[in-house]
Every structure is written in C-alpha cells, then in structure tokens.
C-alpha cells in the first residue's frame, strides 16, 4: 500500500484563490505573506476570515510605514555625502570612515544605524554614528583587557587631547584594572 505525502493541490489552490478574491490586487503580496503564517489556521477554521483580513491590513500598514522610514533613512544616508562634499568634517580620518560606509551603500553599518536610530538629519546621523562606533571601540578595549576607562570617557578639556608634552603629562589617562 502506498501512502501519498502530497497535499491535495486542487483544494489548496481553490482555498487560496478564494482568500485572494477577498482582497484587491494591491494587497496580494501581504495576503501571500500572511497565508504562509496563518493559512493552515484559516483553512482549519481556527481563524476567521475577518481576523485574517485584519492581519493582512495591519501588515500592509506596517509595511507602508517601514517603506516611508526606509525612504527617509535613504535620504539621510545620501545627505552624509553632501556634508562631506561641503567640508563639514575637518578630520580626514572621520571623512575616510564615513566615505567607506557610503561606498558600501544601503548594506553598510551606517545605513543600518540610520534606519534604526531616531536621527534628525544627516549631520546628527553622521556624528551619532561616529560617536557610537568609537565608543564601541572603548567598550571593546575595556572588555578585552578588564579595564575601566570611565575617566577617559568623562574627560572634556580639549587640552587633555593635545599631543604636546605638557598636554600628555597633565592628564592621567592610565587605564585602571577592574
């Protein structure tokens, strides 16, 4: 005796066609997405069509919001290049770091940072990204070597960061073991 492992495709197709018929073509992508997750429940009667319709509408609304956020993030991302071109950043190492991120495009860490953070504009995005990335390096040093670099983190006096002998001797930047 042979047991078939195939689903009855004609029934599934008829069911899916009936579901798609409940929606305008503009929502078919969301219907497909939600059928993947809820199709069995819907077909088994564990979810009503009204509940399914609400899930599809909610998904469409969420996707629309995400598309708007992506468009805004892309605009901010490309605005960083305009800041570089305008000479806003004087430090060439920062410019190089930002240019490297821009070269990676929408897949870069900068692009992800912009999309996931509530930045106001391109300048806010670039400065916040650089600060985050450099702070990440300090935290990594602390973790790797068991250090506490809070004193360095709290230092604000510009003289502390000069490279003159007197400036280097004036401030104690020694890392303290935890």
C-alpha positions in Angstrom: 0.0 0.0 0.0 1.4 3.4 -1.0 0.6 6.4 1.2 0.7 9.8 -0.6 2.6 12.5 1.0 1.3 15.2 -1.4 -1.3 17.6 -0.3 -4.5 17.8 -2.4 -3.3 20.7 -4.5 -6.6 21.4 -6.1 -8.2 22.0 -2.7 -5.4 24.2 -1.6 -5.4 26.2 -4.8 -9.2 26.7 -4.6 -8.9 27.8 -0.9 -6.1 30.2 -1.7 -7.9 31.6 -4.7 -11.0 32.2 -2.5 -8.8 34.0 0.0 -7.1 36.2 -2.6 -10.5 37.0 -4.0 -11.4 38.8 -0.8 -8.6 41.4 -1.4 -7.7 43.9 -4.0 -4.6 43.0 -6.1 -2.6 45.7 -4.2 -2.7 43.6 -1.1 -1.9 40.2 -2.7 1.7 40.4 -1.5 0.6 40.8 2.1 -2.0 38.1 1.6 0.7 35.7 0.4 2.9 36.6 3.4 0.1 36.0 5.9 -1.1 32.8 4.3 2.4 31.5 4.9 1.9 32.1 8.6 -1.8 31.7 9.1 -3.1 29.7 6.1 -3.5 26.4 7.9 -5.3 28.1 10.8 -7.6 29.9 8.4 -8.3 26.8 6.4 -9.0 24.8 9.5 -11.4 27.4 10.8 -9.2 28.3 13.8 -9.1 31.8 12.5 -12.0 33.7 10.9 -11.8 35.5 7.6 -12.4 38.7 9.4 -9.4 38.1 11.7 -7.3 37.2 8.7 -8.4 40.4 6.8 -7.4 42.5 9.9 -3.9 40.8 10.0 -3.4 41.5 6.3 -4.5 45.1 6.7 -2.2 45.6 9.7 0.7 44.1 7.8 0.1 46.4 4.8 0.0 49.4 7.2 3.2 48.2 8.9 5.0 47.7 5.5 3.9 51.2 4.4 5.3 52.7 7.5 8.6 50.8 7.0 8.8 51.9 3.4 8.4 55.5 4.5 11.1 55.0 7.1 13.4 53.4 4.6 12.9 56.3 2.2 13.7 58.9 4.9 16.7 56.9 6.0 18.0 56.7 2.4 17.6 60.5 2.1 19.6 61.0 5.4 22.2 58.4 4.3 22.8 60.2 1.0 22.9 63.6 2.8 26.1 62.5 4.6 27.9 62.7 1.2 26.7 66.2 0.8 28.1 67.1 4.3 31.5 65.6 3.3 31.4 67.4 -0.1 30.7 70.6 1.9 33.7 70.2 4.1 31.7 69.9 7.3 34.1 67.3 8.8 37.7 68.6 9.1 39.3 65.4 10.4 40.2 63.3 7.3 40.1 60.0 9.3 36.5 60.7 10.0 35.8 61.6 6.4 37.5 58.4 5.3 35.5 56.4 7.8 32.2 57.9 6.5 33.3 57.5 2.9 34.0 53.9 3.5 30.5 53.4 4.9 28.9 55.3 2.0 30.8 53.1 -0.5 29.2 50.1 1.0 25.8 51.6 0.2 22.5 50.5 1.7 24.1 47.4 3.2 26.6 49.4 5.3 26.6 49.7 9.1 26.0 53.5 8.7 22.8 52.8 6.7 21.6 50.3 9.3 22.4 52.7 12.1 20.4 55.5 10.4 17.4 53.2 9.8 17.4 52.0 13.4 18.1 55.3 15.2 15.8 58.3 15.6 18.3 60.7 13.9 17.1 64.2 13.0 19.2 64.8 9.9 22.4 63.8 8.1 24.7 65.7 10.4 23.0 64.1 13.5 23.3 60.7 11.8 27.0 61.0 10.9 28.1 62.4 14.3 26.0 59.9 16.3 27.3 57.1 14.1 30.9 58.1 14.6 30.5 58.6 18.4 28.8 55.2 18.7 31.4 53.5 16.6 34.3 55.0 18.6 32.6 54.3 21.9 32.2 50.7 20.7 36.0 50.6 20.4 36.5 51.8 24.0 34.0 49.3 25.4 35.7 46.5 23.4 39.1 47.6 25.0 37.5 47.5 28.4 36.0 44.1 27.9 39.1 42.5 26.3 41.6 43.7 28.9 39.4 44.0 32.0 39.9 47.8 32.2 37.8 50.7 33.4 38.2 53.7 31.1 35.5 55.9 32.7 38.0 58.7 33.3 38.8 58.9 29.6 35.1 58.8 28.8 34.4 61.8 31.1 37.4 64.0 30.0 36.1 67.1 28.2 39.1 69.5 28.3 40.5 70.0 24.8 43.9 70.4 26.3 43.8 66.8 27.5 43.8 65.5 23.9 46.6 67.6 22.5 49.8 65.9 21.6 52.2 68.3 23.3 54.4 67.0 26.1 52.8 69.3 28.6 49.3 68.2 27.5 50.2 64.5 27.6 51.7 64.8 31.1 48.9 67.0 32.5 46.1 64.3 32.3 46.4 60.8 33.6 44.9 58.5 31.0 46.1 55.3 32.6 43.6 52.6 32.4 42.5 51.2 35.8 42.1 47.5 36.2 38.7 46.4 37.3 
